[in-house]
Every structure is written in C-alpha cells, then in structure tokens.
C-alpha cells in the first residue's frame, strides 16, 4: 500500500540552491526516526518509542538503546514533513558553518531548501512544524552518542528552544511606515544538539537525491543506511528491528506485511541508484522460524568515460529538472538521447496542460519514465481524479521555429482531417515516440493528449516542409 502523503502540494518543486547541494545530517538524528512516517498521527497518541540492541565496544556488552518522543497536547507528534523541516534547519545552520546556536533565516529561504511550493499553505505548514518542534521532548536512553566522551549517554531535551517568525507582510508594512526593517525570523537549537554539531558528529548527505525520493519510508531508510554505508557497503540487519525501530513501520505487522510495506521504498532507492537491485531471496534471508534478516548493498559508482558534448548537454538538461548529477549521468550512459529527449518533452507538456500539481515528484517521474522506456501509467500521477481530456490541439507546445505555422495549420483542420493526419504521422514516427503513444492510449487522460499532440505536430511539420 502506498503511503499517504501529507499536503501533496508541498512536494518538491524548487531547484536546490547551489551552495546546499552538498548537505549535512547529524548522525544521532539519522539513527532513529524523530517522527511517524504516516502523514498524520491519531489525536490521542502523544508518544512514540523506538529501541534496538547493539554491542557497546566500550563496555564490551550488549545494550538497549531507546528513544522516546513526547508531544504537546496542542500540536501533537511530528510527522514525516516535520522531520524534513529539521533537516532543512541543519542546512541553514551549515550556511553559518555551525558557529551559532541561534540562526537567522527567512521562511522563503527554508521553503526553497525543502523544495516546497511558494504558496500560503507551505508557509502555514512550516509555521505549524516549527511550533510543533518547540513542544516535542526527546528522551534518549543510552541512545545519544557523545562524540567528545566517545560513549552512549542519556540526554533529554527539546530539539528547538526558541523560534521567532516574521512574515513578509509585516516586513513590508514596517518598510512602508519608514520604520527600520524588522529582523529575519530565527530559531535556536538546544545546547545538546548544537554541541554535537560543533564536535563534528555530522555526515554528508546528497540533498538532491534525498529530495528526489517520494516515500517517507525511503527518505528515512536513505538517512539511516547512508550513515551505515560509511563503514561498509553491505549490511545484513534484523528485519523487524530495522523496519519498526529505524524506519518507523508499525509493530503490528507480521513478516509478510513488513516486506510489503518496505518494498516500495526499497524499489525507489534502487531506482535512484542508491541500492543494488537484489532478488527477493537475496534481499530477505530466513534465519529461523519468525526470524528474518534484510540485506542492503550500496550500489557501486561505475567508472565511466568522460561524456561527449551531446551527453553533457543532456545531463545538464536532466539536472535542471531536478535529477541528481549521478543519476543523470547514468541515464545518459544507459539510454538513447532520443528516449531521454522525448520523455523530457512529455513531462514539460504534462506540466503545461495543468498536470503539474498531479506530478508530485517531477524528477522521480522523469527518471522512472526513462528507465521504463515510456510515459508512466496514469496511476503514477496524483491521487486526485484525472482531469478531463483536453482537445489535443489545445496543448501548449515547446518553442519551435515553425511553431506558429504548425499551430495555425492544425487549427484549420477538421476532426476527420486531424484523425487522418494522426494515422499518417504514426507510420513514420520515431520508435520511442510511437511506443509512448501506444502505451498512452491504454492510460488515457492528459498523457494520451500529450502524445497525440506530439504526433500531430510532427506530421504537420513534415507537410509544411514538403510544401515549402
């Protein structure tokens, strides 16, 4: 079952600021979930508990680590979006080189880092998240690593101690009145967290890859496994402990349900090139009755030849659409330029016909469509009802020297003449476009309209050139 997603209109749409492409993550915060992976938590639930058992080399014994998350009555427990907000705050602190507990920022700046839409709902959700974190208390029982002491310790704290928010409207009002501009918004880290920053208990994180992920479980798995892969590239973990204590899956699930719950997130991490693809019998290993292990292998970075000029241009175009440079390079290496160009055009046209809000993760959509060789099925679009199919001639095309002539030519054709042109154009359409067209006929909706328009435009262009 696909995870419910809170406020899908907040999905990643903004390009990542260049200076933040190389992100940072605090290692304690990557070890256990700080939030539920569901989009909302029952109102009467005010506590989350995660725990595991590890070997403490300092004490030469097994210890139980436990994190208890307690929420305020008013704002409740954090969800997956709130977890992302904390990661965003870490990036703001990185810009200051982790020099001050108090960090000044603008909400616009934070929303840009998170990749949310610049609209009222995003600002409201951000304010709610920051207030929620003020009311959340974290109780670490032998689960917080003190780098200076080199030991697991008990720590109990609010992750944020203070938040001040100034909205744009108030700032503009002060400026118009001649008063000095109000200060930026600000937040202050708890001393425990900031001390960990200062001690360097941080790791790099590929924010471009992170923002490319759609599933909350995939994002949590990425942060946890990326930390573990620093030590070795293959890990075999207890399935139940990994799923329930480090990802946040419900403890009420049996082994089969845990596997099904994890699979979409694992598939996504495979698709973006983070995990090696493994068959089921290698991914899950049965130890004894009721005891299973799960295996993860970090995907090796292939040695590739320097890209040609054409390949560099394709890589740049893919990264401009949110695909990480490493994945873009892999796609250009493994798939034809024609296929990549066609799928980028399909995505752009879907966005032009008001499908933008339906595509929650444009970069992920694009990668999947290239890997699978055709436009993703309609079910991969948003969960809202499919819009009525727009007339093919109304789809806005990309710039072309003959575009105005093509538009005029198509507009003067009758429905029967358009159908004839469509059939004629299909006879000489390039294979990639033809395959996408044929599959789109099964899905219908805007995808079908986009492919039909592309077929018609190429046919009209051919006729116009022949008549010139």
N, C-alpha and C positions, 0 to 999 in steps of 0.2 A: 504494500500500500504506500502511495506517495505521501510524503509528509505534508501536513497543512502548512501553509506559509502565511505568516502574519504580514498584513499590508503589502500585497504583491506590487503595488505601485511604487514602493520604495526600492524595488530591485535595482541592481547595479546598472546605471546608465551613464555615469560621468567618467571621463578618462582619468586615469590615475595621475596625480601631479608628479612630474618627472623626478623631483627630489625625494619622493617617497616610494619609488619603485623598489628600492632595497629596504624593506620594512624590518621591524624588530618585534619580538614577542618575549614576554617574561616567562621563564621556564616553569616556575611554580604554577602560573595561570594556564599553562599549556598541559599540565599533568592531569588535573581533574576538571570536569565541567564546572563552570560557575553558574550555569543556567539550565533550565529544561530545554530539550531540543524541540518540544512542541511549540506551537505558536501562542498558546495561552495555557495558563495553569488554573485548575479549579480554585474558586474564590476562598474555599475553606482550607486550602493547603498552604501552609506558611513555612514549610521546612523541606529541604532536600538533603539527603545524606549520601555520600559516596565514600567507599573504602576499598582498600586492597591490602594484600600482604606481600612484602618484599623482604629480601635479605639485606640487613643492615651490616655492611662490611666493618663499620666502626665498632659495632657491638658484637659482631660475629654471631648474629642470631636473626631469626625471622621476627619482623614487627608488623603490627597492623597500623596502617595509616588511615586517617578518617578526616573527611571534610564535611562539616555541617553548615548549611546555608539557611539562615533565618531571615524572614522578610517582615516588613512593617505591615500593619493591617491596612493602611490606606493604599499603598502602591503595589503590594504583593511581590511574588517571586520573579526574578529576572527570566526572560525567555532568550531564544537564540539571537534575536536582534540586539538585545541588551548586551550580550556577550561580545558582539561585533563592535558595539559602541566603545567598550573598554579597550579593545584592540586599536580602535581609532584614536583614543586618547593617548595610548602609548606612542603612536606615530607623531602626534602633536608634541609630546614630550621629547621625542627623539630630535625634532627640529631644533629644540633648545639644548641639545647634547646632554640631556638628563641632568641639567645643572640646578634646577629649582623645583621644589615640590609644587609651588603654585605656577600654573601655566595659563597665560592669557591666550584667547582664541576667539575666532568668530564662528558662529554656527554655520555660516555658509562654507567656511573652510573645512569644518568637520564633516559636513554633508558631502562635500566634494571628495574627501578621503574615503568615506563609507561607500560612495557611489550611488547614493540615493538621489531621487529627483529633487530639483529645487522647487518645491511647492509647499503650500501651507501644511499639508499632512505630515511631511517629512520633519518640518520644524517642530510641530506639535509632538510627534513621536520621539524626537530627540530630547525635548524638554522632559517628557514623561520618563524616559530612560534615565536621565541624569538624576532626577528626583528619586527614582526607584533605587538607584545605587546608593544614595545617601541613607536610605532606610534598610539596606541589606547588611547583615553582620555575618562575617565568615569566621568559623571556628575550625582551625587546623590542629588536629591532634596527631602529633608526630608526623605531620604531613607537609610542613613548610621547611624547605631546605634553606638553611642559613649558610651562605657561601663563606662568610668570614669565619664562622665556627666549624664549618665542614661537618654539619650534623643535622639530622631531622629534629625540629623543635615544635613546640606548641605555640601558636600565635592566634590571637583573637582580635578582629578589627573590622571597621568599615573601610571598604576599599577607597572611597572618597570621603573626605572630611568636610569639604565646603564647595559650593557651586554658586556662582553669580552669573545671571543671564541678562544680557541686554539685547533686545530685538532691534531690527533695522529701523522700524517705525519710530522708536524712542530716540535713536541716534539722530535721525533726520530732523525730528521735531526740535531737538536741542540745537542743532546747527542753524535751523531757520530762526530760532529765537535769539541767536547771537551768543548763546552760552558755549563754553568750551565743549568740544566733543566728549561724550561720555566714554569711559574706558571700555575696552573689549570685555567680553564675557570671560570667566575664569573658572578653573577648578583646582582643587588642592588634593594631592594624593595623601593617603595615610603614610605615616613615617615608616612603617614596616615595609610597605611596597616600594616606597622610594629608596629605602636603604638597599633593597635588593637590586634596583636599577643601578644605583651608584656602585655596588660591588661588582657589576658586570654580569649578573646572572641573567643574561639575555641571549637570544639566538636570532639569527637572520630568518626572515620569512618572506617568501615570494608573494607579495600582496596582489600582484597581477593574477597569479594562479589562484590565490585564495578567493578573489572577487569573481573569478570565472566559475566557481562552484555554485550550484543551485541548492543542494540539500544541506540543511543544517547539520545533519549527521556527518556528511562528507567534510564539512569545514572543521568540525570538532576532531574527526579522525586525522585530518591533514595536520592540524597543530600538534596532536599527540605523537603521531608517527614520525613527523618531520624532526621532532626532538629526539626520538629513539634512533632514527637512522644516522644521527651524528656518530654513534658508536659502532654500528654495524649495519649492513644493508639487508639482512634477513632477520626477521623476528617471528618467533612462534609463541603465541600468548594464549592463556586460558580464555576460551570463547566467552563464557558467561561473565567473567571479570572484566574483560575488555569491553564487551557490549554494554553492560549495565553500569560499571563503575568509571569507565573512561570516556564512553560516548554518551551515556545517559539514557539508554533504552530501558524500558520497563522491566522490572524483575519478575513480573507476572508471566513473561513469555517463556515457552519451552524452547528446546534447542532448535527445532524446525522454524519456529516463529522468529527466533533471533537471527537465523541465517537469512530469512526472507526480509527482515527489517533492515539488515545491514547491506544487502546486495545492491540496491540502487546507488547507495553512497560509494560502495567499492567500485561499481561499474563506472561511476563518474570520475573517480580518482584514477582508474585505468585509462579512461578516455582522454584525460588531460596530460597523460604521460608521467604521472607520479608513481604509480604502482605497476609492477609487471602483471600481465594477464596470466591468471592461473586457472586450470580446470577445477571443478568443484572438489574432486577427490584429492587435489593437492592443496586447495585453499583451506579445507577443513579436514582435520586428522582426528579420528576417534581413538582415545586412549583407553577408555573402559566404559562400562555402562553409565550413561549420563555425563561422561566427561569428554569434552571435545577441546581441541586446540585450533586456533586460527593462524594462518601463515601469511605474512606480508613480506614482499621483496621489493625494495626500491628499484625503480626502473633505471637501468644504466644509461648514462648520457652517451649517445653514439658519436663516434668520430666521423666528421663529415668534411667533404671538400668545401673550400670557400665558395659561397654562392655566386652565380653569374649575375650580371646586371639585371636581367629579367627577374631572376629569383629574388634579388634584393628588393626590387620594386614590389613584388607580390608579398614578401614578408612585411614590408613597411605598410602596405595596404591592410594586411590582416591585423597587425598590431594597432593600427589606427582604429580598428573596430573592436578592440578590447582583447584580442587573442594575445597570450603571452609570447614573447620572442622565441622561447624554446619550442613551444607547440607550433607556432607559425613556421619556424624553420623546418620542423619535422613534416608538417603538411606539404610545404613546397617541395621537400625532398621526395615524398612518397606519392604525391598525387599530381595529375596533369594541370598545367596552367589553365587550360580551358575549363576544367571542372571547378577549380578554385574561383576563377573569374565569374563563372555562371552562378555559383552559389552566393557569392558576394552580391551580385546583381539581384538575385531573388530576395535576399534579406533586405536590401535597400528598398526594393519595390514594396515588399510587405509593410515596411515602416511608412512608406509614402501613402499607402491606402489605409491608414489609421490602424494598422495592426501592431504599432509599436508597443502599446500597453499590453498587448496579448503575448508579446515575446518577452518574458520576464528576464531572460539572460541571453541577450543577443550574441555575445561572444560564444557561449556554450552552444547555442542554436547553430551558429555558423560552423563550428568545429564538427558537430555531430552530422550536419548535412554533408560536409565534405567527406568525412570518414565513411559514411554510409552510401555516398555516391548519388544522393538525391535529396530533394527537399524533405525535411522531417514530416512525419504524418501530422494531420490536424490535431491529434490528441496531445502533441507536444506544445501546442500553443496554450494560451491561458485557459483557466478553468471557467471563464465566463462563456456564455453562449456564443456560437460562431456568428459573426456579423453576416447580414445578407450579402449574397454575392453581388459585387458591383459589376456593372457592364464593363466588358474588357476595355473598351475604348476610353474609359474614364481614368485608367491607371496612369499616374504621372510617370513618364519615362525619364531615364537619365539623360544628361546633355549629349547631343549628337549634332554634327554639322547639318545633317538633313532632317533634324527632328521636327522642325516646324512643317516642312513639306510632308513628312510621314504622318504627322497628326492630321493635317488637312486632307490628305489622301484617304485615311481611314474613316474620317468623319463623314465623307461624302458617299461611302459605300453603304448599301442596304444590308440587312441582316443576312440575306441569302448570299450576297457577294462577299461578306465577311467570312461566312462559312466556307465558301469556295476557296478564298484566299488562304484560310486556315489549313484546309486539306492539301492545297498546293504547296504551302510552305513546309508542311510536315514531311514531304517527300524528299526534301534536301536539307532538313535541319541537322545541325551537328549532333553527334550521338549523345553527348552529355545533356544538352537541352531537350532532346527527344525523350530520353529516359526520364528526366524530371517531369516533363509534360505528361507522359503516360501514367506515371505514378500519381500525379496530382489529380488526374481525372477520378481516381478512387477516393481521394480525401475531400475533394470539393472545396468550397469556401474560397477565401482570398488567395490561397496557394494556387488553386486552379485558375483563377482570374489572372494572376500574375504571369503564369506560364503561357496562357493563351495570348496575353498581350505581347509577350516577348516573341512568340511565334509570328503573330500578325505583323509586328514591326519589322522583323527581318524579311518577311515576304514583301511588304510594301517597299522597303528599301531596295530590294532586288528589282522590283518592277520599275521603280523610279530611275535607277541607274541604267536599266536596259532601255528605257525610253529617252534618256538624255542624249 
